[in-house]
């Protein structure tokens, strides 16, 4: 009996969305029996983990054809093509094209490689548009991700992602709205807008609308959508309409993940970021003023080249100054081909120690946030019968099973192992 392809997703929410689109494309092509790995390239560690996962999948699927795609495949196709476990490497553009999967399906028998190239990775910088793939399912009926943007026009000195994703391209608002309507009709209660540089949405569209325009349009045209969430944003690019939505739209969830990266102005300049420390603090304070229940996640890099202890302390203080709760701490790792990789490196032990201090500060903020929720009532979207998430994306554990995919109202009774209880 033939089986559908197995998919493994590494990395960001955009990858999760694209995996769902690939599942549909593979099914439409009649593909069978393959293992597809959608990789991440955000750090050298992410690439290492991708290779480790591929080896593990080969051991568990000795006869399957293994296809590698995603950002690591786009930026380092030769690395994965050289792995004996890998049969095909396809790029980020190719993975979203129906004809790619038709060709792969036609070649998925014993002569899988045939006369075709093992590597199909095009120049991502030549791509000028992003298709809004309409997808119906995410396994559960709780939360769905909708890609509204791809690529990035900025060139931060530490970042390899533009070379994996290409320049910024936006999905037109009408396509986004149609996709969300379709998901709501399928029973989804929350939609997350995703992209590589989400706040650049619209810059390549007629009249150059802003992300806030898209958010307001979605909330107006899809009145049956209970919850809208936006993923990682660059706070310096936030527009007036998005701030208005934060202030006035209860269906826009009070949780923002900020791409901050550091808290020291000199390091931010060496990173080629577009904001300074005070810009980040100003945005956070204004967002909380407009929406007092707002919570923030943030990406912060520890040990960026030339970082001194005093510079690091500025990052550490940013956790309190911006009232950050959910920290994604990245110990700096050089990415070949980026300007930062040529800058004077920080000692590896110092990087590890600083990352640990940042994580400890984040853990303390999480503990404070959890304690503050006790006794409060929340609308909780159930991801499974015993776990759901509040409006601020905080996990809540239920001893008594709840209906999966539904929004339930509950009073928080306590905390346990980094979760709320209700």
C-alpha positions in Angstrom: 0.0 0.0 0.0 1.4 3.4 -1.0 1.7 6.1 1.7 1.6 9.9 1.4 4.8 11.8 1.9 6.0 12.5 5.4 6.9 16.2 6.2 9.3 17.5 8.8 9.3 21.2 9.5 12.2 23.1 11.1 12.2 26.8 12.0 9.7 29.6 11.7 6.0 29.9 11.3 6.3 30.7 7.7 8.0 27.3 7.2 5.0 25.7 9.0 2.6 27.5 6.6 4.7 26.5 3.5 4.8 22.9 4.7 1.0 22.8 4.6 1.0 24.2 1.1 3.6 21.6 0.1 1.4 18.8 1.5 -1.4 20.0 -0.8 0.9 20.3 -3.8 2.3 16.8 -3.2 -1.2 15.3 -2.8 -2.4 17.0 -6.0 0.6 15.6 -7.8 -0.1 12.1 -6.5 3.3 11.9 -4.8 3.9 8.8 -2.6 6.4 7.5 -0.1 8.9 10.4 0.2 10.2 12.2 3.2 10.4 16.0 2.9 12.5 18.1 5.2 11.7 21.9 5.3 14.9 23.4 6.8 15.8 26.6 8.6 19.1 28.6 8.1 18.7 31.3 10.8 21.8 30.1 12.6 24.7 27.7 12.0 23.1 25.6 14.7 19.9 25.4 12.7 21.8 24.0 9.7 23.5 21.5 12.0 20.2 20.4 13.4 18.8 20.0 9.9 21.6 17.7 8.9 21.1 15.7 12.1 17.4 15.4 11.5 18.0 14.2 7.9 20.3 11.4 9.2 17.7 10.4 11.8 15.0 10.3 9.2 17.2 8.2 6.9 17.7 5.7 9.6 14.0 5.5 10.2 13.1 5.4 6.5 15.8 3.5 4.8 13.9 3.0 1.5 12.2 6.4 1.2 13.3 9.2 -1.1 14.5 12.1 1.0 13.8 15.6 -0.4 15.4 18.6 1.4 14.1 22.1 0.9 13.8 25.4 2.9 16.2 28.2 3.7 19.2 26.0 4.5 18.7 24.1 1.2 18.4 27.5 -0.6 21.6 29.0 0.9 23.7 25.8 1.1 22.4 23.4 -1.6 25.9 21.9 -2.0 25.9 20.9 1.7 22.8 18.9 1.5 23.5 17.5 -2.0 26.7 16.1 -0.6 24.9 14.1 2.1 24.5 10.4 1.1 21.1 10.4 2.9 19.6 13.0 0.5 18.1 12.3 -2.8 16.9 15.7 -4.0 17.5 19.3 -2.9 14.9 21.9 -4.0 14.9 25.7 -3.4 12.4 27.9 -1.7 10.8 29.0 -4.9 10.7 25.6 -6.4 9.0 24.0 -3.3 5.9 26.2 -3.8 5.5 25.4 -7.5 3.0 22.7 -8.6 5.2 21.5 -11.5 8.1 20.8 -9.1 5.9 18.3 -7.3 4.6 16.8 -10.5 8.1 16.1 -11.6 9.1 14.7 -8.3 6.0 12.4 -8.3 6.8 11.2 -11.8 10.4 10.4 -10.6 9.5 8.8 -7.2 9.9 5.2 -8.3 13.1 3.2 -8.3 14.7 5.5 -10.9 13.9 8.6 -8.8 17.0 10.5 -9.9 16.7 9.4 -13.5 18.2 12.0 -15.8 17.1 15.0 -13.8 19.3 17.2 -11.6 19.6 16.2 -8.0 19.6 19.9 -7.1 16.9 22.4 -8.2 17.7 25.7 -6.5 17.2 28.9 -8.5 18.4 32.4 -7.9 16.0 33.5 -5.2 16.9 37.2 -5.8 15.2 37.0 -9.2 11.8 36.2 -7.7 9.5 39.2 -7.7 6.2 37.9 -6.4 4.8 35.6 -3.8 1.8 33.3 -4.5 -1.0 33.2 -1.9 -1.4 29.5 -1.6 -4.9 28.5 -0.4 -4.6 25.8 2.2 -7.4 24.1 4.1 -5.9 22.2 7.0 -3.3 22.2 9.8 -4.1 19.0 11.5 -6.0 20.7 14.2 -8.8 23.3 14.0 -7.4 25.8 16.4 -4.8 28.1 14.8 -3.8 28.6 11.2 -0.9 30.5 9.6 -1.4 32.7 6.5 1.6 33.9 4.6 1.2 37.5 3.6 4.8 38.4 2.8 8.1 36.7 1.9 11.7 37.9 1.6 13.5 40.9 3.0 15.0 44.0 1.4 17.3 44.7 4.3 20.7 43.4 4.8 21.5 43.0 8.5 25.1 42.1 8.9 24.5 38.9 10.8 21.6 37.5 8.7 21.7 34.9 5.9 17.9 34.8 5.5 17.5 37.3 2.6 19.8 34.9 0.6 17.3 32.1 1.4 14.1 34.0 0.9 15.0 36.7 -1.6 13.7 40.3 -1.7 10.4 41.4 -0.1 7.3 40.3 -1.9 3.7 40.8 -0.7 0.6 38.8 -1.2 -2.3 41.1 -2.3 -4.8 41.9 0.4 -7.7 40.4 -1.5 -5.9 37.0 -1.7 -5.2 37.2 2.0 -8.8 38.0 2.9 -10.0 35.1 0.7 -7.7 32.7 2.4 -8.8 33.8 5.8 -12.5 33.5 4.9 -11.8 30.0 3.7 -10.1 29.1 7.0 -12.9 30.5 9.1 -15.4 28.5 7.0 -13.4 25.5 7.9 -13.7 26.2 11.6 -10.5 27.9 12.5 -10.8 30.4 15.4 -7.4 32.1 15.1 -5.3 33.2 12.2 -1.7 34.2 12.4 -0.2 36.5 9.7 3.3 35.4 8.9 6.2 36.7 6.8 9.9 37.1 6.8 9.7 40.9 7.3 6.1 41.3 8.0 6.0 45.1 8.5 7.3 45.6 5.0 4.1 44.1 3.6 2.6 46.2 0.9 5.7 48.1 -0.2 5.7 46.4 -3.6 1.9 46.6 -4.2 0.0 49.4 -5.9 -0.3 52.5 -3.7 2.1 50.8 -1.2 -0.4 50.0 1.6 0.9 49.2 5.1 0.5 46.2 7.4 -2.0 48.2 9.5 -4.1 48.6 6.4 -4.1 44.9 5.9 -5.0 44.2 9.5 -7.9 46.6 9.5 -9.2 45.2 6.2 -9.1 41.7 7.4 -11.0 42.6 10.6 -13.6 44.5 8.6 -14.1 42.0 5.8 -13.9 38.8 7.9 -16.2 39.7 10.9 -16.6 36.0 11.9 -12.9 35.6 12.6 -12.6 35.5 16.4 -8.9 36.1 16.7 -6.2 37.6 14.5 -2.5 37.4 15.6 0.5 38.9 13.9 3.9 37.2 14.2 7.4 38.9 14.3 7.5 42.6 13.5 10.1 45.3 13.2 8.8 47.9 15.6 10.5 50.8 13.7 8.3 50.1 10.7 4.9 49.9 12.5 2.4 52.3 10.9 -0.4 54.4 12.4 -3.2 52.1 11.4 -1.5 49.2 13.1 -1.2 51.2 16.3 -4.9 52.1 15.9 -5.7 48.4 15.5 -3.7 47.7 18.7 -5.7 50.3 20.5 -9.2 49.6 19.2 -9.5 46.1 17.9 -10.1 43.4 20.6 -9.9 40.7 18.0 -6.3 41.6 17.3 -4.4 39.6 20.0 -2.3 41.6 22.6 0.9 39.8 21.9 3.7 41.0 19.6 7.0 39.4 18.8 9.6 42.1 18.3 12.7 41.7 16.1 15.0 43.7 18.5 18.2 41.8 18.3 20.2 44.0 20.7 19.9 46.8 23.3 23.1 48.8 22.6 23.1 51.5 20.0 26.7 50.8 18.7 25.9 47.1 18.2 22.6 47.9 16.5 24.5 50.1 14.1 27.1 47.4 13.4 24.2 45.0 12.8 22.7 47.6 10.3 19.4 47.6 12.2 17.1 50.4 11.5 16.2 51.3 15.1 18.1 52.4 18.2 17.5 51.4 21.8 15.2 54.4 22.6 13.1 53.6 19.5 12.4 50.1 20.9 11.5 51.4 24.3 9.3 54.1 23.0 7.3 51.7 20.9 6.9 49.2 23.7 5.7 51.9 26.1 3.2 53.3 23.6 1.8 49.8 22.7 1.3 49.1 26.4 -0.4 52.5 26.9 -2.8 51.8 24.1 -3.3 48.2 25.1 -2.5 47.6 28.8 -2.7 43.8 28.5 -0.1 43.8 25.7 2.8 41.3 26.1 6.0 41.1 24.0 8.3 38.4 22.8 11.6 39.4 21.3 14.7 38.0 19.5 17.9 39.0 21.2 21.4 38.0 20.1 24.1 37.4 22.7 27.7 37.8 21.9 27.5 39.7 18.6 31.1 40.5 17.4 32.7 43.4 19.3 30.1 43.2 22.1 31.6 44.3 25.4 30.2 43.6 28.8 28.8 47.1 29.0 27.1 46.7 25.6 25.7 43.4 26.8 24.3 45.0 29.9 22.3 47.3 27.7 20.7 44.3 26.1 20.0 42.8 29.5 18.3 46.0 30.7 16.2 46.1 27.6 14.3 43.1 29.0 12.9 45.3 31.8 12.9 48.6 29.9 10.6 47.1 27.1 8.8 44.8 29.5 9.7 41.8 27.4 8.2 38.4 28.4 8.9 35.7 25.9 12.6 35.8 24.9 14.2 34.0 22.0 17.9 34.2 22.8 20.3 33.4 20.1 24.0 32.9 21.0 25.8 34.5 18.1 27.1 32.1 15.5 28.8 33.4 12.3 27.1 32.7 9.0 29.5 32.4 6.2 29.1 35.2 3.6 27.7 37.8 6.1 29.7 40.9 7.1 29.4 40.1 10.8 31.4 36.9 10.2 34.4 39.1 9.4 34.1 41.2 12.6 36.2 40.6 15.7 34.6 37.7 17.6 33.6 37.5 21.2 35.0 34.6 23.3 32.8 31.6 23.0 32.6 31.1 26.8 31.4 34.7 27.2 28.8 34.2 24.5 27.4 31.2 26.3 27.4 32.9 29.7 25.7 36.0 28.4 23.0 33.9 26.6 22.4 32.2 29.9 22.0 35.5 31.7 19.5 36.7 29.1 17.5 33.5 29.4 17.4 33.8 33.2 16.1 37.4 32.8 13.5 36.1 30.4 12.5 33.3 32.8 12.0 35.8 35.6 9.8 37.9 33.4 7.7 34.8 32.4 7.3 33.9 36.1 6.1 37.4 36.9 3.7 37.3 34.0 2.3 34.0 35.1 1.8 35.1 38.7 0.0 38.3 37.5 -2.6 36.2 35.7 -3.9 34.3 38.7 -7.5 35.2 39.4 -8.0 36.7 36.0 -10.5 35.5 33.4 -9.1 34.7 29.9 -10.5 33.6 26.6 -8.4 30.5 25.9 -8.1 28.8 22.5 -7.7 25.1 23.0 -4.9 23.4 21.1 -5.6 20.0 22.5 -8.1 18.8 25.2 -5.8 19.7 28.1 -3.8 22.8 26.8 -4.8 26.1 25.3 -3.4 29.6 25.0 -4.6 32.9 26.3 -4.9 36.1 24.2 -1.2 36.8 25.2 -0.2 33.3 23.9 0.4 32.0 27.4 -0.1 28.2 27.8 -2.9 27.1 30.1 -3.3 23.6 31.4 -6.7 22.1 32.1 -7.1 18.9 34.2 -10.7 18.6 32.8 -10.7 18.1 29.0 -12.0 21.0 26.9 -13.2 21.0 23.3 -10.2 21.1 21.0 -10.1 24.1 18.6 -12.7 26.0 20.6 -12.3 29.2 22.6 -13.3 28.7 26.3 -13.6 31.2 29.1 -11.8 30.3 32.3 -10.4 31.8 35.4 -6.7 31.2 36.1 -6.2 29.3 39.3 -2.4 28.9 39.5 0.8 28.1 37.7 2.7 24.8 37.1 5.8 24.1 35.2 5.8 27.3 33.2 2.1 27.1 32.4 -1.0 28.6 33.9 -3.7 26.3 35.3 -7.4 26.7 35.1 
